[in-house]
Amino acid sequence: MRSMDGRPKRICTFLANLKLARCISGASRVVPLSVRHMSSFRKVTRFTSCGHVEGMADAAPATVDREARKKAEKEAKALKAAEKAARQAQRAAAQEQKGAEVIGPSVTLIDWEGHDFGNLFIQSHAVPAREWTEVSALEPALKGQTVWVRARMATSRKQGKSLCFMQLRNSMCTVQAVVYAKEGDLVGFAAAIPRESVVDIYGEITVPDAPVESCTQRGVELQVKRLFVVSRAMGELPLQLEDASRNDDELSASDAAAGAVRVNQDVRLNNRVIDLRTPANQVAPDHPAS
C-alpha cells in the first residue's frame, strides 16, 4: 500500500514517528531521512515512555575504528612531546645547577698569577712566561716535574667534596688529571666545567700505581695545582663526542637498548666543528690524498 507521495506507507509512518520523537526529546532541528538511508538501520525504532528514541543506526565499524585510532595516535604524540619537554627541562635545570656550584673568578693575563683557578680572558696586552707541554709528551720519565698543559676537557667525575678526575684531550692523545683539595673551591670549579671546554692546567707529573687504561698516556697522571678555563663550552652540546665517534656497525641492538645514540649525517654537518674532533676525522688528514 502506498501513500499519496508514492512512498510505502510503512516508511511514511516511520518518518512521522521519527520526527515526532525528535520534537519530544528536545532536538533543535529535524533531520529528514531518505528511503536509501533506511537500509543502514539495524533494528526498528521504538519509543520509550519518556519519548526518547532507542535503536538508532549504529555507526559504521570502520569509521569508529579509524576515529579511535586517530585519537590514540594524537594522545601518544602529545604524551611523547610532554616527556621530551620534561627531559629537556630537567637537563637544563641540572646543568644550570652544576654551573652555579662554582663559577669562579674572571681573570686576565695581568692578574692571573694571584689566583689558583678562574675563567681566563686572553688579550694581547701581556705575554706570560709559560712554557707549554704537549699531552703526547707526558711520559713517566718526567715524573716530579711541573708543566703547563692546554687541552680540552673530555670528561670529568667528582668523587666526594675533595676529589675530581678529569680527562684531558689534545688531538688523539689523552691524559688523566687529578684535582685534590681539602679546602677551597678548586674541586667544585673543576667539576662544573662543561665538556669540550679549553683549559690551562699547571700540575705535577706523577706515576700511578696502576696504568690508566682509559687514556693514551697510561703511565702518568697530572696532579692539578692551578686550573683556568680559556674557552667555556655550552652546557648542553648538540651532540656528544662519544656518540659521534661510534661507528654505525658498532651500534648493536644491545647498545641501542642501553641508550646509545646514533648521530645522523645532517647533525654531523650542522655541527661540523664538533664532528671534526672525532678520532676518525683527526687521523684523516694524515693520509695522503688519492
ChimeraX commands (.cxc) that place a marker at each C-alpha (Angstrom):
marker #1 position 0.00,0.00,0.00 radius 0.5
marker #1 position 1.36,3.42,-0.94 radius 0.5
marker #1 position 0.75,6.93,0.33 radius 0.5
marker #1 position -0.13,9.96,-1.74 radius 0.5
marker #1 position 3.50,10.90,-2.47 radius 0.5
marker #1 position 4.28,7.42,-3.79 radius 0.5
marker #1 position 6.38,6.13,-0.86 radius 0.5
marker #1 position 5.46,2.94,1.02 radius 0.5
marker #1 position 3.12,3.55,3.90 radius 0.5
marker #1 position 5.37,1.89,6.48 radius 0.5
marker #1 position 8.22,4.23,5.55 radius 0.5
marker #1 position 5.98,7.27,5.89 radius 0.5
marker #1 position 4.82,6.06,9.28 radius 0.5
marker #1 position 8.41,5.54,10.36 radius 0.5
marker #1 position 9.44,9.01,9.26 radius 0.5
marker #1 position 6.50,10.61,11.02 radius 0.5
marker #1 position 7.29,8.80,14.25 radius 0.5
marker #1 position 10.96,9.79,13.96 radius 0.5
marker #1 position 10.10,13.48,13.53 radius 0.5
marker #1 position 7.74,13.29,16.47 radius 0.5
marker #1 position 10.41,11.70,18.63 radius 0.5
marker #1 position 12.88,14.43,17.72 radius 0.5
marker #1 position 10.42,17.08,18.80 radius 0.5
marker #1 position 9.58,15.32,22.08 radius 0.5
marker #1 position 13.25,14.76,23.03 radius 0.5
marker #1 position 14.04,18.47,22.59 radius 0.5
marker #1 position 16.06,18.29,19.39 radius 0.5
marker #1 position 16.75,21.70,17.87 radius 0.5
marker #1 position 16.04,20.56,14.34 radius 0.5
marker #1 position 14.54,17.62,12.46 radius 0.5
marker #1 position 16.89,15.71,10.22 radius 0.5
marker #1 position 14.94,14.23,7.29 radius 0.5
marker #1 position 15.85,10.77,6.14 radius 0.5
marker #1 position 15.54,9.42,2.64 radius 0.5
marker #1 position 14.49,5.95,1.67 radius 0.5
marker #1 position 18.04,4.88,0.80 radius 0.5
marker #1 position 19.17,5.66,4.36 radius 0.5
marker #1 position 16.75,3.12,5.78 radius 0.5
marker #1 position 18.99,0.18,4.91 radius 0.5
marker #1 position 21.62,1.32,7.43 radius 0.5
marker #1 position 19.28,0.80,10.35 radius 0.5
marker #1 position 19.88,-2.48,12.19 radius 0.5
marker #1 position 16.63,-2.64,14.08 radius 0.5
marker #1 position 13.23,-0.96,14.13 radius 0.5
marker #1 position 12.98,2.23,16.12 radius 0.5
marker #1 position 10.78,2.15,19.14 radius 0.5
marker #1 position 9.77,4.81,21.64 radius 0.5
marker #1 position 10.10,4.62,25.37 radius 0.5
marker #1 position 7.59,6.05,27.80 radius 0.5
marker #1 position 9.71,9.20,28.13 radius 0.5
marker #1 position 9.59,9.83,24.42 radius 0.5
marker #1 position 13.30,9.02,23.69 radius 0.5
marker #1 position 14.34,7.06,20.65 radius 0.5
marker #1 position 16.19,3.78,21.04 radius 0.5
marker #1 position 17.80,1.58,18.47 radius 0.5
marker #1 position 19.20,4.29,16.19 radius 0.5
marker #1 position 21.53,3.24,13.43 radius 0.5
marker #1 position 24.99,2.22,14.62 radius 0.5
marker #1 position 28.00,3.96,13.14 radius 0.5
marker #1 position 30.00,2.01,10.66 radius 0.5
marker #1 position 32.70,-0.08,12.43 radius 0.5
marker #1 position 35.42,1.11,10.07 radius 0.5
marker #1 position 34.66,4.77,10.83 radius 0.5
marker #1 position 34.66,4.16,14.57 radius 0.5
marker #1 position 37.97,2.27,14.44 radius 0.5
marker #1 position 39.59,4.98,12.34 radius 0.5
marker #1 position 38.48,7.75,14.69 radius 0.5
marker #1 position 39.64,5.79,17.74 radius 0.5
marker #1 position 43.00,5.12,16.13 radius 0.5
marker #1 position 43.47,8.78,15.26 radius 0.5
marker #1 position 42.57,9.80,18.79 radius 0.5
marker #1 position 45.04,7.27,20.27 radius 0.5
marker #1 position 47.83,8.46,17.96 radius 0.5
marker #1 position 47.16,12.08,18.87 radius 0.5
marker #1 position 47.28,11.27,22.58 radius 0.5
marker #1 position 50.50,9.28,22.13 radius 0.5
marker #1 position 52.17,12.18,20.28 radius 0.5
marker #1 position 51.09,14.62,22.97 radius 0.5
marker #1 position 52.46,12.33,25.70 radius 0.5
marker #1 position 55.75,11.91,23.85 radius 0.5
marker #1 position 56.12,15.67,23.39 radius 0.5
marker #1 position 55.41,16.27,27.07 radius 0.5
marker #1 position 58.01,13.69,28.11 radius 0.5
marker #1 position 60.60,15.24,25.77 radius 0.5
marker #1 position 59.93,18.71,27.16 radius 0.5
marker #1 position 60.23,17.39,30.71 radius 0.5
marker #1 position 63.58,15.74,29.93 radius 0.5
marker #1 position 64.93,18.90,28.33 radius 0.5
marker #1 position 63.84,20.99,31.30 radius 0.5
marker #1 position 65.42,18.50,33.69 radius 0.5
marker #1 position 68.73,18.54,31.80 radius 0.5
marker #1 position 68.73,22.33,31.63 radius 0.5
marker #1 position 68.00,22.61,35.35 radius 0.5
marker #1 position 70.73,20.09,36.21 radius 0.5
marker #1 position 73.27,21.88,34.02 radius 0.5
marker #1 position 72.29,25.25,35.46 radius 0.5
marker #1 position 72.66,23.89,38.97 radius 0.5
marker #1 position 76.01,22.34,38.10 radius 0.5
marker #1 position 77.30,25.55,36.57 radius 0.5
marker #1 position 76.05,27.56,39.52 radius 0.5
marker #1 position 78.06,25.50,42.02 radius 0.5
marker #1 position 81.35,27.33,41.48 radius 0.5
marker #1 position 81.53,29.81,38.62 radius 0.5
marker #1 position 84.98,31.02,39.55 radius 0.5
marker #1 position 86.53,34.49,39.24 radius 0.5
marker #1 position 87.23,36.19,35.93 radius 0.5
marker #1 position 90.94,36.86,35.47 radius 0.5
marker #1 position 93.22,38.21,32.76 radius 0.5
marker #1 position 96.88,37.75,31.85 radius 0.5
marker #1 position 97.69,40.67,34.12 radius 0.5
marker #1 position 96.26,39.32,37.39 radius 0.5
marker #1 position 96.01,35.58,36.77 radius 0.5
marker #1 position 99.05,34.80,38.94 radius 0.5
marker #1 position 97.11,35.78,42.04 radius 0.5
marker #1 position 94.53,33.02,41.53 radius 0.5
marker #1 position 94.62,29.22,41.59 radius 0.5
marker #1 position 91.58,28.89,39.32 radius 0.5
marker #1 position 89.22,31.01,37.30 radius 0.5
marker #1 position 87.99,32.00,33.85 radius 0.5
marker #1 position 90.95,33.36,31.92 radius 0.5
marker #1 position 90.27,36.09,29.39 radius 0.5
marker #1 position 93.21,36.22,26.98 radius 0.5
marker #1 position 94.18,39.50,25.32 radius 0.5
marker #1 position 97.37,40.72,23.70 radius 0.5
marker #1 position 98.20,43.28,26.39 radius 0.5
marker #1 position 100.52,40.84,28.20 radius 0.5
marker #1 position 102.71,37.84,27.36 radius 0.5
marker #1 position 103.05,35.46,30.31 radius 0.5
marker #1 position 106.25,33.47,30.70 radius 0.5
marker #1 position 104.77,30.00,30.36 radius 0.5
marker #1 position 106.24,27.00,28.57 radius 0.5
marker #1 position 103.72,24.54,27.20 radius 0.5
marker #1 position 103.98,20.77,27.12 radius 0.5
marker #1 position 102.01,18.66,24.69 radius 0.5
marker #1 position 99.83,15.89,26.09 radius 0.5
marker #1 position 101.63,13.40,23.85 radius 0.5
marker #1 position 104.94,14.34,25.55 radius 0.5
marker #1 position 103.80,13.43,29.07 radius 0.5
marker #1 position 105.83,10.33,29.94 radius 0.5
marker #1 position 106.92,8.57,33.15 radius 0.5
marker #1 position 110.44,9.95,32.56 radius 0.5
marker #1 position 109.09,13.41,33.52 radius 0.5
marker #1 position 107.98,12.25,36.96 radius 0.5
marker #1 position 108.17,15.03,39.53 radius 0.5
marker #1 position 108.26,17.89,37.03 radius 0.5
marker #1 position 105.64,20.64,36.85 radius 0.5
marker #1 position 104.28,21.58,33.44 radius 0.5
marker #1 position 101.68,23.76,31.76 radius 0.5
marker #1 position 99.20,21.91,29.56 radius 0.5
marker #1 position 96.48,23.35,27.34 radius 0.5
marker #1 position 93.84,20.84,26.24 radius 0.5
marker #1 position 90.13,20.16,26.01 radius 0.5
marker #1 position 88.33,18.63,28.94 radius 0.5
marker #1 position 86.77,15.44,27.58 radius 0.5
marker #1 position 85.13,14.17,30.77 radius 0.5
marker #1 position 85.07,14.84,34.49 radius 0.5
marker #1 position 83.74,12.99,37.51 radius 0.5
marker #1 position 83.61,14.27,41.04 radius 0.5
marker #1 position 84.10,11.89,43.96 radius 0.5
marker #1 position 83.21,13.47,47.25 radius 0.5
marker #1 position 83.95,17.07,48.16 radius 0.5
marker #1 position 87.71,16.98,47.78 radius 0.5
marker #1 position 88.42,14.87,44.67 radius 0.5
marker #1 position 87.69,15.21,40.98 radius 0.5
marker #1 position 89.09,13.30,37.99 radius 0.5
marker #1 position 89.39,14.97,34.59 radius 0.5
marker #1 position 90.33,13.53,31.21 radius 0.5
marker #1 position 92.24,15.99,29.04 radius 0.5
marker #1 position 92.42,15.57,25.27 radius 0.5
marker #1 position 94.72,17.14,22.71 radius 0.5
marker #1 position 94.31,15.77,19.19 radius 0.5
marker #1 position 94.45,11.96,19.58 radius 0.5
marker #1 position 96.20,11.91,22.98 radius 0.5
marker #1 position 94.52,11.90,26.38 radius 0.5
marker #1 position 95.77,12.05,29.97 radius 0.5
marker #1 position 94.10,11.88,33.36 radius 0.5
marker #1 position 94.27,14.92,35.63 radius 0.5
marker #1 position 93.54,14.67,39.35 radius 0.5
marker #1 position 92.14,17.62,41.28 radius 0.5
marker #1 position 92.50,17.17,45.03 radius 0.5
marker #1 position 91.91,19.88,47.60 radius 0.5
marker #1 position 90.51,19.57,51.10 radius 0.5
marker #1 position 89.79,23.29,51.28 radius 0.5
marker #1 position 88.67,25.93,48.83 radius 0.5
marker #1 position 86.55,25.74,45.69 radius 0.5
marker #1 position 89.07,24.26,43.25 radius 0.5
marker #1 position 87.36,20.85,43.16 radius 0.5
marker #1 position 83.88,22.33,42.74 radius 0.5
marker #1 position 85.14,24.61,39.98 radius 0.5
marker #1 position 86.72,21.69,38.11 radius 0.5
marker #1 position 83.58,19.55,38.39 radius 0.5
marker #1 position 81.38,22.34,36.97 radius 0.5
marker #1 position 83.40,22.84,33.77 radius 0.5
marker #1 position 81.35,21.72,30.74 radius 0.5
marker #1 position 82.70,19.11,28.36 radius 0.5
marker #1 position 84.82,20.24,25.41 radius 0.5
marker #1 position 85.96,23.39,27.23 radius 0.5
marker #1 position 89.55,24.52,26.66 radius 0.5
marker #1 position 91.52,24.65,29.91 radius 0.5
marker #1 position 95.01,25.64,31.03 radius 0.5
marker #1 position 96.39,23.37,33.74 radius 0.5
marker #1 position 99.53,23.69,35.80 radius 0.5
marker #1 position 100.35,20.43,37.54 radius 0.5
marker #1 position 102.92,17.90,38.64 radius 0.5
marker #1 position 103.53,14.71,36.70 radius 0.5
marker #1 position 103.16,11.56,38.79 radius 0.5
marker #1 position 103.23,7.85,38.05 radius 0.5
marker #1 position 100.11,5.96,39.22 radius 0.5
marker #1 position 100.28,2.55,40.87 radius 0.5
marker #1 position 98.17,1.04,38.06 radius 0.5
marker #1 position 98.08,2.18,34.43 radius 0.5
marker #1 position 95.18,4.42,33.43 radius 0.5
marker #1 position 93.60,2.25,30.75 radius 0.5
marker #1 position 91.11,4.88,29.62 radius 0.5
marker #1 position 93.85,7.26,28.39 radius 0.5
marker #1 position 96.60,7.05,25.80 radius 0.5
marker #1 position 99.16,8.32,28.35 radius 0.5
marker #1 position 98.60,5.33,30.65 radius 0.5
marker #1 position 101.77,5.65,32.67 radius 0.5
marker #1 position 101.28,9.18,34.05 radius 0.5
marker #1 position 98.81,11.39,35.87 radius 0.5
marker #1 position 98.71,15.15,36.23 radius 0.5
marker #1 position 98.21,16.46,39.78 radius 0.5
marker #1 position 96.45,19.78,39.24 radius 0.5
marker #1 position 97.73,22.79,41.15 radius 0.5
marker #1 position 96.20,25.59,39.07 radius 0.5
marker #1 position 93.27,25.47,36.66 radius 0.5
marker #1 position 91.96,28.12,34.27 radius 0.5
marker #1 position 89.15,27.92,31.72 radius 0.5
marker #1 position 90.22,29.62,28.48 radius 0.5
marker #1 position 87.12,28.84,26.42 radius 0.5
marker #1 position 83.97,27.58,28.15 radius 0.5
marker #1 position 81.76,25.32,26.06 radius 0.5
marker #1 position 77.98,25.24,26.08 radius 0.5
marker #1 position 76.36,23.42,28.95 radius 0.5
marker #1 position 74.29,21.25,26.56 radius 0.5
marker #1 position 76.09,20.32,23.35 radius 0.5
marker #1 position 74.05,19.42,20.25 radius 0.5
marker #1 position 75.84,16.05,20.14 radius 0.5
marker #1 position 78.25,14.14,22.35 radius 0.5
marker #1 position 81.70,13.29,21.03 radius 0.5
marker #1 position 81.47,9.66,22.14 radius 0.5
marker #1 position 78.24,9.27,20.15 radius 0.5
marker #1 position 79.76,10.86,17.05 radius 0.5
marker #1 position 82.88,8.67,17.41 radius 0.5
marker #1 position 80.84,5.47,17.39 radius 0.5
marker #1 position 80.71,3.61,14.08 radius 0.5
marker #1 position 77.28,2.61,12.82 radius 0.5
marker #1 position 78.48,-1.00,12.58 radius 0.5
marker #1 position 79.42,-0.90,16.27 radius 0.5
marker #1 position 75.95,0.26,17.30 radius 0.5
marker #1 position 74.35,-3.07,18.09 radius 0.5
marker #1 position 70.84,-3.70,19.33 radius 0.5
marker #1 position 72.08,-4.00,22.91 radius 0.5
marker #1 position 73.83,-0.63,22.67 radius 0.5
marker #1 position 70.68,0.98,21.33 radius 0.5
marker #1 position 68.66,-0.54,24.16 radius 0.5
marker #1 position 71.19,0.83,26.67 radius 0.5
marker #1 position 70.62,4.37,25.39 radius 0.5
marker #1 position 73.37,4.72,22.78 radius 0.5
marker #1 position 72.57,7.44,20.26 radius 0.5
marker #1 position 73.04,7.24,16.51 radius 0.5
marker #1 position 74.27,10.57,15.11 radius 0.5
marker #1 position 72.79,11.20,11.68 radius 0.5
marker #1 position 74.70,12.84,8.85 radius 0.5
marker #1 position 72.67,16.06,8.95 radius 0.5
marker #1 position 73.51,16.52,12.65 radius 0.5
marker #1 position 77.20,15.98,11.90 radius 0.5
marker #1 position 77.18,18.55,9.10 radius 0.5
marker #1 position 75.25,21.10,11.15 radius 0.5
marker #1 position 77.82,20.75,13.96 radius 0.5
marker #1 position 80.95,20.15,11.94 radius 0.5
marker #1 position 83.25,21.86,14.45 radius 0.5
marker #1 position 82.47,19.11,16.96 radius 0.5
marker #1 position 82.39,16.27,14.44 radius 0.5
marker #1 position 85.96,17.12,13.34 radius 0.5
marker #1 position 87.19,16.22,16.84 radius 0.5
marker #1 position 86.31,12.54,16.46 radius 0.5
marker #1 position 89.23,10.09,16.11 radius 0.5
marker #1 position 88.26,9.22,12.53 radius 0.5
marker #1 position 88.44,12.85,11.45 radius 0.5
marker #1 position 91.61,13.51,13.44 radius 0.5
marker #1 position 93.59,10.83,11.58 radius 0.5
marker #1 position 92.08,11.52,8.14 radius 0.5
marker #1 position 94.42,14.43,7.23 radius 0.5
marker #1 position 97.46,12.25,7.90 radius 0.5
marker #1 position 96.63,10.02,4.94 radius 0.5
marker #1 position 97.98,11.13,1.54 radius 0.5
marker #1 position 95.35,12.30,-0.92 radius 0.5
marker #1 position 94.46,9.72,-3.53 radius 0.5
marker link #1:1,2 radius 0.2
marker link #1:2,3 radius 0.2
marker link #1:3,4 radius 0.2
marker link #1:4,5 radius 0.2
marker link #1:5,6 radius 0.2
marker link #1:6,7 radius 0.2
marker link #1:7,8 radius 0.2
marker link #1:8,9 radius 0.2
marker link #1:9,10 radius 0.2
marker link #1:10,11 radius 0.2
marker link #1:11,12 radius 0.2
marker link #1:12,13 radius 0.2
marker link #1:13,14 radius 0.2
marker link #1:14,15 radius 0.2
marker link #1:15,16 radius 0.2
marker link #1:16,17 radius 0.2
marker link #1:17,18 radius 0.2
marker link #1:18,19 radius 0.2
marker link #1:19,20 radius 0.2
marker link #1:20,21 radius 0.2
marker link #1:21,22 radius 0.2
marker link #1:22,23 radius 0.2
marker link #1:23,24 radius 0.2
marker link #1:24,25 radius 0.2
marker link #1:25,26 radius 0.2
marker link #1:26,27 radius 0.2
marker link #1:27,28 radius 0.2
marker link #1:28,29 radius 0.2
marker link #1:29,30 radius 0.2
marker link #1:30,31 radius 0.2
marker link #1:31,32 radius 0.2
marker link #1:32,33 radius 0.2
marker link #1:33,34 radius 0.2
marker link #1:34,35 radius 0.2
marker link #1:35,36 radius 0.2
marker link #1:36,37 radius 0.2
marker link #1:37,38 radius 0.2
marker link #1:38,39 radius 0.2
marker link #1:39,40 radius 0.2
marker link #1:40,41 radius 0.2
marker link #1:41,42 radius 0.2
marker link #1:42,43 radius 0.2
marker link #1:43,44 radius 0.2
marker link #1:44,45 radius 0.2
marker link #1:45,46 radius 0.2
marker link #1:46,47 radius 0.2
marker link #1:47,48 radius 0.2
marker link #1:48,49 radius 0.2
marker link #1:49,50 radius 0.2
marker link #1:50,51 radius 0.2
marker link #1:51,52 radius 0.2
marker link #1:52,53 radius 0.2
marker link #1:53,54 radius 0.2
marker link #1:54,55 radius 0.2
marker link #1:55,56 radius 0.2
marker link #1:56,57 radius 0.2
marker link #1:57,58 radius 0.2
marker link #1:58,59 radius 0.2
marker link #1:59,60 radius 0.2
marker link #1:60,61 radius 0.2
marker link #1:61,62 radius 0.2
marker link #1:62,63 radius 0.2
marker link #1:63,64 radius 0.2
marker link #1:64,65 radius 0.2
marker link #1:65,66 radius 0.2
marker link #1:66,67 radius 0.2
marker link #1:67,68 radius 0.2
marker link #1:68,69 radius 0.2
marker link #1:69,70 radius 0.2
marker link #1:70,71 radius 0.2
marker link #1:71,72 radius 0.2
marker link #1:72,73 radius 0.2
marker link #1:73,74 radius 0.2
marker link #1:74,75 radius 0.2
marker link #1:75,76 radius 0.2
marker link #1:76,77 radius 0.2
marker link #1:77,78 radius 0.2
marker link #1:78,79 radius 0.2
marker link #1:79,80 radius 0.2
marker link #1:80,81 radius 0.2
marker link #1:81,82 radius 0.2
marker link #1:82,83 radius 0.2
marker link #1:83,84 radius 0.2
marker link #1:84,85 radius 0.2
marker link #1:85,86 radius 0.2
marker link #1:86,87 radius 0.2
marker link #1:87,88 radius 0.2
marker link #1:88,89 radius 0.2
marker link #1:89,90 radius 0.2
marker link #1:90,91 radius 0.2
marker link #1:91,92 radius 0.2
marker link #1:92,93 radius 0.2
marker link #1:93,94 radius 0.2
marker link #1:94,95 radius 0.2
marker link #1:95,96 radius 0.2
marker link #1:96,97 radius 0.2
marker link #1:97,98 radius 0.2
marker link #1:98,99 radius 0.2
marker link #1:99,100 radius 0.2
marker link #1:100,101 radius 0.2
marker link #1:101,102 radius 0.2
marker link #1:102,103 radius 0.2
marker link #1:103,104 radius 0.2
marker link #1:104,105 radius 0.2
marker link #1:105,106 radius 0.2
marker link #1:106,107 radius 0.2
marker link #1:107,108 radius 0.2
marker link #1:108,109 radius 0.2
marker link #1:109,110 radius 0.2
marker link #1:110,111 radius 0.2
marker link #1:111,112 radius 0.2
marker link #1:112,113 radius 0.2
marker link #1:113,114 radius 0.2
marker link #1:114,115 radius 0.2
marker link #1:115,116 radius 0.2
marker link #1:116,117 radius 0.2
marker link #1:117,118 radius 0.2
marker link #1:118,119 radius 0.2
marker link #1:119,120 radius 0.2
marker link #1:120,121 radius 0.2
marker link #1:121,122 radius 0.2
marker link #1:122,123 radius 0.2
marker link #1:123,124 radius 0.2
marker link #1:124,125 radius 0.2
marker link #1:125,126 radius 0.2
marker link #1:126,127 radius 0.2
marker link #1:127,128 radius 0.2
marker link #1:128,129 radius 0.2
marker link #1:129,130 radius 0.2
marker link #1:130,131 radius 0.2
marker link #1:131,132 radius 0.2
marker link #1:132,133 radius 0.2
marker link #1:133,134 radius 0.2
marker link #1:134,135 radius 0.2
marker link #1:135,136 radius 0.2
marker link #1:136,137 radius 0.2
marker link #1:137,138 radius 0.2
marker link #1:138,139 radius 0.2
marker link #1:139,140 radius 0.2
marker link #1:140,141 radius 0.2
marker link #1:141,142 radius 0.2
marker link #1:142,143 radius 0.2
marker link #1:143,144 radius 0.2
marker link #1:144,145 radius 0.2
marker link #1:145,146 radius 0.2
marker link #1:146,147 radius 0.2
marker link #1:147,148 radius 0.2
marker link #1:148,149 radius 0.2
marker link #1:149,150 radius 0.2
marker link #1:150,151 radius 0.2
marker link #1:151,152 radius 0.2
marker link #1:152,153 radius 0.2
marker link #1:153,154 radius 0.2
marker link #1:154,155 radius 0.2
marker link #1:155,156 radius 0.2
marker link #1:156,157 radius 0.2
marker link #1:157,158 radius 0.2
marker link #1:158,159 radius 0.2
marker link #1:159,160 radius 0.2
marker link #1:160,161 radius 0.2
marker link #1:161,162 radius 0.2
marker link #1:162,163 radius 0.2
marker link #1:163,164 radius 0.2
marker link #1:164,165 radius 0.2
marker link #1:165,166 radius 0.2
marker link #1:166,167 radius 0.2
marker link #1:167,168 radius 0.2
marker link #1:168,169 radius 0.2
marker link #1:169,170 radius 0.2
marker link #1:170,171 radius 0.2
marker link #1:171,172 radius 0.2
marker link #1:172,173 radius 0.2
marker link #1:173,174 radius 0.2
marker link #1:174,175 radius 0.2
marker link #1:175,176 radius 0.2
marker link #1:176,177 radius 0.2
marker link #1:177,178 radius 0.2
marker link #1:178,179 radius 0.2
marker link #1:179,180 radius 0.2
marker link #1:180,181 radius 0.2
marker link #1:181,182 radius 0.2
marker link #1:182,183 radius 0.2
marker link #1:183,184 radius 0.2
marker link #1:184,185 radius 0.2
marker link #1:185,186 radius 0.2
marker link #1:186,187 radius 0.2
marker link #1:187,188 radius 0.2
marker link #1:188,189 radius 0.2
marker link #1:189,190 radius 0.2
marker link #1:190,191 radius 0.2
marker link #1:191,192 radius 0.2
marker link #1:192,193 radius 0.2
marker link #1:193,194 radius 0.2
marker link #1:194,195 radius 0.2
marker link #1:195,196 radius 0.2
marker link #1:196,197 radius 0.2
marker link #1:197,198 radius 0.2
marker link #1:198,199 radius 0.2
marker link #1:199,200 radius 0.2
marker link #1:200,201 radius 0.2
marker link #1:201,202 radius 0.2
marker link #1:202,203 radius 0.2
marker link #1:203,204 radius 0.2
marker link #1:204,205 radius 0.2
marker link #1:205,206 radius 0.2
marker link #1:206,207 radius 0.2
marker link #1:207,208 radius 0.2
marker link #1:208,209 radius 0.2
marker link #1:209,210 radius 0.2
marker link #1:210,211 radius 0.2
marker link #1:211,212 radius 0.2
marker link #1:212,213 radius 0.2
marker link #1:213,214 radius 0.2
marker link #1:214,215 radius 0.2
marker link #1:215,216 radius 0.2
marker link #1:216,217 radius 0.2
marker link #1:217,218 radius 0.2
marker link #1:218,219 radius 0.2
marker link #1:219,220 radius 0.2
marker link #1:220,221 radius 0.2
marker link #1:221,222 radius 0.2
marker link #1:222,223 radius 0.2
marker link #1:223,224 radius 0.2
marker link #1:224,225 radius 0.2
marker link #1:225,226 radius 0.2
marker link #1:226,227 radius 0.2
marker link #1:227,228 radius 0.2
marker link #1:228,229 radius 0.2
marker link #1:229,230 radius 0.2
marker link #1:230,231 radius 0.2
marker link #1:231,232 radius 0.2
marker link #1:232,233 radius 0.2
marker link #1:233,234 radius 0.2
marker link #1:234,235 radius 0.2
marker link #1:235,236 radius 0.2
marker link #1:236,237 radius 0.2
marker link #1:237,238 radius 0.2
marker link #1:238,239 radius 0.2
marker link #1:239,240 radius 0.2
marker link #1:240,241 radius 0.2
marker link #1:241,242 radius 0.2
marker link #1:242,243 radius 0.2
marker link #1:243,244 radius 0.2
marker link #1:244,245 radius 0.2
marker link #1:245,246 radius 0.2
marker link #1:246,247 radius 0.2
marker link #1:247,248 radius 0.2
marker link #1:248,249 radius 0.2
marker link #1:249,250 radius 0.2
marker link #1:250,251 radius 0.2
marker link #1:251,252 radius 0.2
marker link #1:252,253 radius 0.2
marker link #1:253,254 radius 0.2
marker link #1:254,255 radius 0.2
marker link #1:255,256 radius 0.2
marker link #1:256,257 radius 0.2
marker link #1:257,258 radius 0.2
marker link #1:258,259 radius 0.2
marker link #1:259,260 radius 0.2
marker link #1:260,261 radius 0.2
marker link #1:261,262 radius 0.2
marker link #1:262,263 radius 0.2
marker link #1:263,264 radius 0.2
marker link #1:264,265 radius 0.2
marker link #1:265,266 radius 0.2
marker link #1:266,267 radius 0.2
marker link #1:267,268 radius 0.2
marker link #1:268,269 radius 0.2
marker link #1:269,270 radius 0.2
marker link #1:270,271 radius 0.2
marker link #1:271,272 radius 0.2
marker link #1:272,273 radius 0.2
marker link #1:273,274 radius 0.2
marker link #1:274,275 radius 0.2
marker link #1:275,276 radius 0.2
marker link #1:276,277 radius 0.2
marker link #1:277,278 radius 0.2
marker link #1:278,279 radius 0.2
marker link #1:279,280 radius 0.2
marker link #1:280,281 radius 0.2
marker link #1:281,282 radius 0.2
marker link #1:282,283 radius 0.2
marker link #1:283,284 radius 0.2
marker link #1:284,285 radius 0.2
marker link #1:285,286 radius 0.2
marker link #1:286,287 radius 0.2
marker link #1:287,288 radius 0.2
marker link #1:288,289 radius 0.2
marker link #1:289,290 radius 0.2
view
